[in-house]
């Protein structure tokens, strides 16, 4: 995926990364820095909107917000200290008394006119937002207010669900997500808006539910898991409980006793099985005779101080590369199984060259200087032996519950020494390694069709393949075989929010990194609603200029809206049939399409969320030669730890690695980046990344818009590099009037690619660069601060801006350029990677 993720990508070549990401937002220079943590919470504000579209009265929806002590909410009465005190949930309708009042909207799902309630978070750590139907429950002295997911505990039989929320007011520290990990209780929709404007154009990302509750229950029953669907008995009373086997029954309130659909790790079972899901005993016994190889990189990195002279001292980050690990499974004397991850240098990728990567051995740096340019390559091997065991068949936590759950914690050994807490120096990288191993079992990758080396599992498998890239051989589409997580396999397409603990290896991250001043909207959806169509591409009808989609009819729909999300410029079609052919396409180009069911309810139009599907027309793409306005140059920087990438095709021009350094410049055979002429209006070209065998790793579009100003110059805007799952993307704008030229390139873009163990559909930031501003003398300060020098033309006003994600920027200081240059110091630092730019 071509991406610039500052908090994920800060790895082996930090300063080169700084140089490659200079951003021209009228001659701006961009700088990224990993800074130390803050000791005190930073004030901020996040608005949380709640929309009850469930059909229940607002007085029958209760909510509370448990979290760690010290949270600040408005109203504060919503907050519940997770460890002390007694608090009861409050009715949603009570939020109407807040000073900012309420508003209304017409739901595109139900056609209802719903009230929009709000509260605000200034600071909260490890928080949750609970929603409960029909009953208020009590959170008392750290006891979770919810029942065990497959039990009622007497008076705690409720229908409930929740969102997770951490908001510390600083960029890079905030996260909100929905939690269908343990169970599916209430269908919740989450949307994140930039700033306070909740118009669709400000929608950053969202998590959607595509199937009605009835459809989900029927899906589980059809696959033999009816016992995973639980119903309520005597809800909210001293005898309240939940029992397995709920079934839809028509009537005035068919969901009155629906409780939840429970995941394997949260259901009761005997032995190695978790009722009603299949056990993993056969799979684990199979792995005893079939070890697999782990080659990966931890997103948790380390740091090293590099000193050049008294004025040039920096702290740079590196990835841990755990290369050449044989993962063996053995039965133990207690009746369970033990996993052993043992380092074996012979199992390292054949193409992996540590010298080329700049590391001779652990913690050894290869540093060169070139004027003020410093190159630091610091990939570090990880060579410990790690072991962990899963329970025997006689424990209360059986093997299946362990594998399907998230048992990453102080429950493993390193070189024979038990790890007892998360402050162990290498805990983060070890936990990531264990996550890879458990992902292999949850996905069915270990012993599957992609071989025994994890390099292939997380780089060549498209997330949309059901389930998990068809990793298991026939019957790979049968979740009852126990060779992958069946709950995950069934929920995979039905709810964006669903993610068990390891799915970030191949799926979009469900966490939304909200920022101060933003709005998140959580909608409680109706159980009965239109299902989203599941389109498929008719491969036998795919040609060089056409693609045909088909789908099953959706009950209750009056028609369908068919969309070509990219390439841009193709109109949507509104039809009543269940197939559609896009014509007039270009050969060899990626297409991202979707189908939405439409209808009318409560006198208003309704439409379902869209599930995008990708396909490529046949034939070979011919480069775009229609531009006449100005010359564009695009370079490609690739972080390729296993040397998997063979070449990149950008606008039909092939780019190749120019040297063995990783990341390496990628250029055409004559040693220059890709160039072409752009036109006024929307410009878009396909970008395809191939592996060494010619297989496509990534295939999508890069686009930008050129608009004339009144002065006869042009402005670059709406720079987008697609690749995330949702059809809506933030527009990454660059206000930089320039005079077009067809003889020299004055639009320069840098694309960055990370192929393995990344979220394959995360949004990507593209930076336009053409900057005379140069950053030098970068140095770290005690406590995580940073200092650097920069030159600005004398008399020119400037602003130093910072961002944690290259999308939202804050102004840290302003000034006017003076002869000899300027200096900037941020002594406070931050607990996340930061980007800096100088805006003129």
N, C-alpha and C positions, 0 to 999 in steps of 0.2 A: 504494500500500500504506500502510495506517495503521501508523506505526512510530515508535518512539523509539530511534534508533540513535545513541548519543552520538558514536561515533567516525566516523560517516558524515555525520551531520546538522549538525554544528557549522558553520553557514554564515552567513547574512547578518543574523541577528537574535539574537545570542547571549544578551543579557540578557533579552530577551522570552522566549526559550526557557527560561532559568532560571526566570522567574516562572511560566510555564505548566506546568512540571513539578514543582511542589511536591508532595511525596508525604506523605500522612497515614498513617503507620504508628504509630498513636496520636499524632496531632498532630505530624507531622514535616514539615519544610520541605526540599525537594530543590533542589540547586544543581549545575550542571554547569560544569566548567572545563577548558580546554585548557592543560595544563601542560608545562613543558620536560622535556628528557630527563635521565635519570639517567646518571651517569658510571660507576657500578660495578654489576655484577650484584647483584640482590636475591635473597636466599635464599628458596627455596620448595621445594615437593615435589609432584610429579605421579607417580602410580602408573600404570604401563603393564602391563596384563594381556595375556598371550598365550594364546590357546586354539587348539590344533591339532585341528580337526575335519575335516582333509583325508582321513583314512584311513591316512596314512603314520604310521610309528612316530615318537614324539617324538625319538628318537635320529637320525632321518633329516631333521629340520628344523633348519637352521642359521640363525643370525642374528648380525648385528653392527650397530653404531650409529655410523656416521661422522658427523663434525661439525667445527666450527671448534675450534681449540685453546681450552682453558679450561673445557670441559664437565665437569660433575660428575654421575656416574651411580653407582648402587649395584645391581649390582657394577660397579666402574669398569673392569673388564676387558672389558666390552662395547664401550667407547668406542674409536673409531679417529680419530686426528687426520687430517683430510682432506688435509693438506699434507705430512706427514712420517711416518716410521716404517713398520713392516711389521707387520700384524696379520691373524690368520686368524679366520674366523667360528667360533662355538662352537655346539655342539648345544643345542637348546632344553631338553633334559632336564637340562642342567647347572644351570639356574636353580632346581632343586629344593633346592639347598643354601643358598639365601638364608634369612636369619633369620626372615622372615615366612612361610616355608613355602609350601605349595600347598593348593589346594582342588579340588573337582570340581563339575561341573554336567552336567545332561542336555541335550544339544543339541536345540533345537526344529527344527533343519534335518535332522539325520541320525538322531536318536534315540540316538546314542552317549553314553556317559559319558566326558567329557573332563576332563583335568587343566587347571587354571588356574594358569599360571606368572606371576610378577610380577618386574618390576624398577622402579627409581625414578629419576626425573630431578630433580636439583636445579637444574640450569642447562644449557642446550644451545642453541647458535645454528646455524641452517642445518643442522640434523641430519636424518638419515634412519634408518629402521629397516629393514634389509634382511632378507628371508626367502629362503632358498635350499633347494631340494629336493635331497636325497641326496648333496650334495657340499659340503665346506667350501672357500670360496675366500679369496684373500688380497687385502687392500687395501695397496698398497705405494706410499708417497711420492706421494700425490695422484692415483694412477692409479685410475680408477673400477674397482671389482671386477667390474662387469658387462660383458658383451660389447656391442659395438654392437648395437642391437636387431634388425638384420636380418643380422648376421654373427657368426661364432663366434670369430674370432681364435685359432685353434688350440685351446689348452687352456682356453678360457673359455666353452665352450658349456654353459650352465646354464639351468635353469628357475628364475626368480627374480621377485620384485617387491618393492616397498617402500612405506612410509609416510613422509611428510615430517613433521618435528617441530621446532618451535622453542618452547622453554619457558624464559622468563627470570624466572619467579617473580613477576612483577608483572602486575596486571590490564591487559588491552588489548594485551599484547605477545606472547601465546602463541598458537600455531596448530598444529594437527595435521590432516593430511588424507591421503587415499590417492591414488596417482598412476597412473591409467590414461591419463594424457596421452600418453605415448610408446608404451605397449604394454599389453596385457592379458596378464599372465603367470600370476599366481596369483589366484584369486578371494578377495578380502579384504573382511571386514566390519568396520566401525568403529563403536563406540558410546561415548558420552560420558555419564558419570554424575556427578551433583553430589555432592561429598563422597565419603566412603568407602563409602557404602551403594549397592550395585549392584542393588538391587531395581528392578523396572520403573517404580515411581513416581518414582524419582530419575533416570530416563533423560532427558537433556537433548536429545539429537539423535543421529542416526546416518547412516551411509552404507551402503547395502545393494546386493546384487547379485541381480537378479531372474531371470536366465537361467542355466542350466547351461552349462558350458564346451562341451559337445557342441552345445547349441542355438545358442550364439554362433558356433561354427565353421560350422554349417550355414547360419546366417543370412548370413554373409559369402560363403560359396560360392554360395548361391542368387542373390546380387546381383552375381555375377561377380568377386568378390574373394577367391577361394580362395587365391591366391598371397600374401595378407596373413596367412595362418595358417601359422606356422612350426613345424617339427618338429626334434627333437634327433637328432644322430648322435654316437655315442661321447662322451656327456656326461661332462664333468669330466676327460677325458683330454687328452693332448698333441695329439690329433687331433680334439678335440671341436669341433663346429660346429653351426650351425642352418641349415636349408634351407627354402625356401617350399613350401607345398603339403601340409601335414599333413592327414590324414583320420582320422576315428574308425574304429577297427576293434575289433569286439567281442572280448572275451577276459578273462583274469584281471586284466590291468592295461592297459586300453586307453589310458591317458594317460601311459604310461611314457616316450614320446618326444615328448610335447607340449611346445612351448617358449613360444609367445606369439602374440598377434594384434597386429600392428604398425600404427601410425598412419602416415599419408602422409608426414609430415615426417621419419620415421625409416626410410623404405625407400629402396632404391636405384632409380635411374631414369636415363633418358637424355633429353636435351632438356628440354622443359617438362613432362614426364610423370613420375610416380612410380609405378613398377610395384607392384601391379596397378591402382592407382587412376587415374582420368582426370586429365588435365592441366588447367591453368587458362588455357591460351593463348586459347581461344575466348572465355572469359569476360572476360579482360583486354582483348582486342581489342574486345569489345562495349562495355566501359566507356570505351574511347577516345572513342567517339562519344556516350556517355551519362554526363555528369558528374552528381554528386549533391551535396546540401547537408548540411553538418554543423552541427547546433545541439545543444550539449550543455553539461554541467557536469562539471568534474573533481572526483573525490572528494578529490584532493590540493588542499588549500586554502592560502591565505596568511594573513598576520596583519598587523595594524596597531595602533599604539598611539594611544589616544584619551585626551586629557587634558582634564579639566573644571576642576579646581582642584588645589591641592597635595595633597589627600587622595583624590581620585578619579581614578586613572590605571589604565586597564585595557588589556590586550592582547586583542583579539577577532579571531576568524577569519572568513574569507569564502571563498566558492567562486570559482573562476575560471569564468566563463561564456564558452565559445568559441562565438560566435554569428555566423551569416552567413558560413560558410566554404564556398566552392565547391571541391569536390574533383574534380580533373581527372586523368585518366590519359593518358599519351602514350608512344608508343614512343620509345626513345632510340637513339643511334647505335651502341650496343654490342649491339643485338639484344634488349634487355630493355625494361622499362617504368618510367616515373617517375611517382610520385604527387605532386601539388602541392596543398597546402591554402592557398588564398589568401582573405584576408578581403574580404568585400564587404558593406557595411552594408545594401544593398538586400535581401540574403537573410536578414536577421534575421526572426524570427517577427513577423507583423503585430501580434499582440496583446502583444508584449513592450514594456513601457514602462519604460525605465531610470529616469526620474524617479520613477515610482511605486515602483520597487525601491530607491530611495534612492541611486542612483549617477548623477552627472552625467557623469562620464568616468572613465577608469582611476584607481584609487586615490583617488577623491573620495568623502568620506563625507558623509552627511546625518545630523546628530546633533541630537536634541532632548532637553530635560530636562523632567521633570514630577515635581517633588518629588524623591524618591529613586529614581524610576524613570527609567532611561536606555534609549533605543531607538537601536540602531545598525544601519543597513542598509548592507551593504558588498558587494554583488555587483560583480565586476570583469570587464569585457570583456577578451578576449584577442585581439590584432590582428596578431600576427606571421604571416609566410608560412613554411610548413614544407614541405620537400621530402624525399622519400626514394625510392630506386630499388630495384627487385628484380632479381635476376641475369638475365643473358641465358641462352640455351639451351645455351651451351657450358661453363658453369661446373659444378663438382661439386655445388653447392647449386642445384638448378633452381628455377624459378619456383614450382612447386606446393609444393615443400618449404618455400619461404620463406613463402608465403601461409598454408599450413596450420600453420606453426610459430608461434613467439613471438619475432619479430625486433625486439623493443622494446629498444633500447639505444643506444649512442653511434654510430648509423649513419644520421644524418639531418642536415639543414641547417636553420638558422633564419635567414631573411633573407640567404641565401647563405653563411652562415658554418657550417662543419661543426661538429657537436657531437661532441666526442671523449671525453667522460666523463660520468658520471651526476651530477657535482657542478655541472653547468650550472644556473644559478639557476632556470630554469623547466622543468627536465627532467621533473618529475612531471606537470605539466599537459600537456606536449607528448607524453609517453609515453601518457597517457590518450587524447589525440586520435588518435594512431596506432592505439591499441587499438580505438577506434571504427571507424576506417577498415578495419582488417583484420577486425574483426567483421563489417562489412557484407559483405565478400567471403566469409568463412567461412560465414555464415548464408545467403548469397544474397539479402540485403536490397537491395543496390545493383542497380538495374534490375529489382527485383521488383514484386510487386503492391501494395506499400504506398507506392509513390511514391518520389520522389528526395530526401525530407527526413527526416533521421534522427530528428526529433521523433516520428514515427509508429512507428519501428522498436522503440523501447525502452519505450514506454508503453502501446501498445494490443495488443501481441502476447502472448498467454498462452504461458507456457513449455511447457505440455503439448501444444501443437499440433505435429504431426510433419510434416516436420522444420522447425523454426524458423518456426512459424506459416504453413506452406504459402507461404512468401515468394515462391517462384518459380512462374511460371505453368506449366501442364501441359507436360511431365510432371513436375510438382512432386514426385511420390512416387517418382521414379526417380533414385537417387543416382549413377547412371553418367553423368549429363549434365554433370558437372564444374562445375555452377553453385552448389554449396555443398560443404562438407567431408563427403565420403561416410562416412568413419570415424565422425565425430561423429553424422551422421544415423542410422547403424545402432546405435550404442552408446547413443544418447540415452535411450531408455527402459529399457535393460537394466542399467545400473549407476549409482547415485547418484554414485559417486566420480568417474565420468568427467567431466572438464571440460577442454576445451582452453583456451588461455590467455585467451580473451575471453568465455567463456560467462557470466561474472558479470553481463553486460548483461541477460540474460533468464532465467537459471537460478539456483537456490539456490547460495550459496557453499558449496563443499565443505570449506572450512576451519572447524574447530571451535575457538572461542576459549577453550580450557580454562583453569582457574585453579588456584592452589595448593590442595592438598588434594583435588583431584578424581581420578577414575579414568577412564582410557580403556581400552577392551577391543578388541583386534584379534583377529578370528577368521579362521583359514585354513579356508576352506569346502571341502567335497567337490566334485569336478568333476561327478559325477553326483548330481543331486538334483532335487526337484520344481521345475518352473518356476512363477513367479508368473503367475496369469492376467492378461490385458490386457483389462479390461472396457471396454465401450462403452455409451453411453446410447442407447437406442432412441428417437430424437426423435419418431417417429410415434406412440409410445405414452406420451409425456409429457403430463400433464394438470395441472390446478391442485392436485390432491391425490395424485398418484402419479408415480413414476418407475420405468422398467424398465431393468435392466442385462442385458447378455448377454456371453458370452465363449466362446472356443474351449476344448474339453476339454484338460486337462493330463494327459499320459501319466503313469500311476502313481498318480494321485490317487484317493482313495476318496470324496471329497466336497469341498464348498466352504463356507467361512464368509464370509457376506456382511455387511458392516458399514456402518452409517450413522454416520460419524464426527462429523458435525454436520449438523443440530442435535442437541443432546444428548438423551438419554432414549429413543432408539429401539433396541430390542434387536437384537442380531445374529441372523442366521438360519443354520442349518446344513442344507444341502440336498445333493442328489446331481445335480440337473439343472444346466444351464449358462445359466439365466436366472432372474431374480428381480425381482419388482415390490414396491417399497415403497408402501404405501398410508397413508391417513390423514394426509397431509402438508398443509402450509398453502400457499395460492396465493402465487406471487411470491417464494418464499424460496430462498436458496442451499442446496444440499445437497452434502456431500462424502462420497463412498462409496468402498468398496474391496472387493475379493474376494481371498480367500486359499485356496489349495489345501491340503487336509489329507489325512493318511494315517497309516499306522503303519509304523514301521521299528525293528528291534532291540527289539521289544516295547514301544516308547514312541510316543506320538502325535507327529506332526511337522506343521509348518505353514510355509507360505512367507511371506516379507515381503509387505507390502501396498503396492500402487501406487494411491494415491488418484486419484479422478476427480471432477470437479465438474460440476454441472448446476443449473439453476434451474427450479422448477415454473412453469407458465404462470399468467397472471393478475396481479393487483395485490395486494401485501401490505397487509393491514389492520393498523393499529397494535395492539400488545398493550395491552389495557385490563383485564387480569385482576388486576393488582396491587392490594393494599389496605393494605400495611404502611407504606411510607415513600416519600417523593418523591425521585426521582433526576434529576439534571441532567447532561447531557453536552455539552461544547463540543468543537469540532473546529478544530484548527490545521493549516493546509495550507501546505506549502512547494511552491509551484507556479511554478517559474521561467519556464515558457513560457505561463502562463495557459491551461492545457489543461482544467482542471477546471471544469465547468459548475455542478454542484450535488452535494450529498450527501444521501442518504436514510438517516435513522437512526430505527429503529423506525417506518418508514413516514412520518416527518415530513421534509419537504425543508428543507435548510439551504442558504443562499446566501451568497456573499461580501458583506461589509458595506461594504468600501471597497477602494480600489485598492492599499493597502499589501500587500506580500507578504513573509511570511505574513500573511494577513488573518483576523480572526475570522469564523466562519461561523455564521449564526444563522437563525432562522425569519423570515418576512417582517415579523413584528411586533417584531423586534429582540431576541429572547431565544433561548437555546440550546434544544435538545430536552429535554423533561421528560416523565416518566411515573412512575406508581406501581409500586413493586416489591413482591414478595411474599416470604414466608419460603421458603427453599429456593433452587433454581437459577433464576436469571433470565437470559434470553438474548433478544437482539434483533438483527435483521439490519442490517448497515451496507453501503451500496452507494454507490460513487463513480462519477459520470458525467462524461464529457467534454462539451465545448460542443455536440456534435452529439447528445447523448443516449446515446452508447455507454457500456457498462459497462466501467469500468477496474478495479474491484475489487468483490467481492461475497462477504461472509462474515459471521461472527457475533461479537458481543461478549457475554460472559457473566460472571456473578459469582454467588456464593452468600451468602445471609444466614442466619446460624445464631444461635439464641437462647442466651444465657448463663444461668447459674443466678440471676444478679441481675436477670433480666428485660430486660437490654439485648441488643443484637445485634452480631454480628461480621461484617465483610466478609471473605470469603476466596475463594481460587481465581479471582482476577480474570484473565481470559484474553481476549485478542483474537486470534482464529485467523488463519491465513493462511500458515503454513509448510506445506511439502509433507508432512512426516511426520505421522502420526496422533498421536504423543506430543508433549506440550508441557509445559514446566515450569509448575507452578502458581505464579502470582504472588500471594502472599498478603498481606493487610493486616490485622493484628490491631488493630482499633480499636473497642472497644465503644462503642455509641452508642444513644441513645434514639430510636426511630422517630418520625417526624413526617410527617403527610400535608398539613400546611399550609405548611411551608417545607422546601426541599430540604436535606438533611444528608448526601447522598452526591453528590459532585461528581467527575466523571471528565473527563479531557482526552485526546482521541485526536489523533494527529499523522499526517499523510499526506504521503508523498513519492512522486509518480507515476512519474518517469522515471529511467532508468538506475540502478535499484535492484534488489536481489534480491526478486523478486516474492513469494516465499514465506518470507521471513525471519520469525522469531518477533517478536512485538510486545509491548512492555511498556505496561501501563496503570497510571497512578498515581491513587489515590484522594486527593482533597485537601479539607481542611476545617481549615486550619491558622491559628492565631493567631501562629505564629512567623514573623518577618520577617527576611530577610537583607538587610543594607545594606552600603555602603562596601566594595564588592568591589574589590580591587586586586591586581595581579600583582607578583611579587617577582623579583629577579634570579635566573637559573638555573631559572626555571619554577615557582616556588612561588606560593602564593595566600594572601590574607588577607581575612577578611570579619568583620563584626559581626552579631550576632543577639540577639534578645530572647527570654528564657525566663521564665515566671512565677517570681518569687522563691520559693526553697525547693524548686523542682521539679527532680528529677534528670533529667539529659539525657545523651545520647551523640552525638558527632559521628561519623557513619559515611560511608564513601566506597565507591564502586563504579565499575567501568568499563563495566558493562552493565545496570545497574538490576535485576539478578537476585541476584547474590552481593554481600553487603555485609561490610565489615570495620570494626571500631571503631577510630577514630584517637585519640579522647580522650573522657573522661567528666568530669562536673562537676555542680554544683548552681546553679540560676539565682540571680542576685543583682539587686537594684534597679539600673537603669541599663543592663542588658544585658551581653552577653558578647562576647569577641573570640576568633577562631580563626585560627591561622597554621600553614600547612604550608610550611616554607621549602625542604624537599627537593624537592618537585615530583614529577612523573612524566612519562614520555614518551608519555602518551596522555591523551585527554579523560577527565576524571573527573566523576562526579556526587557531590554531597554532600547529606546530609540530617541534620536534627536530630531525633533520636528521643527521645521523652519516656517 
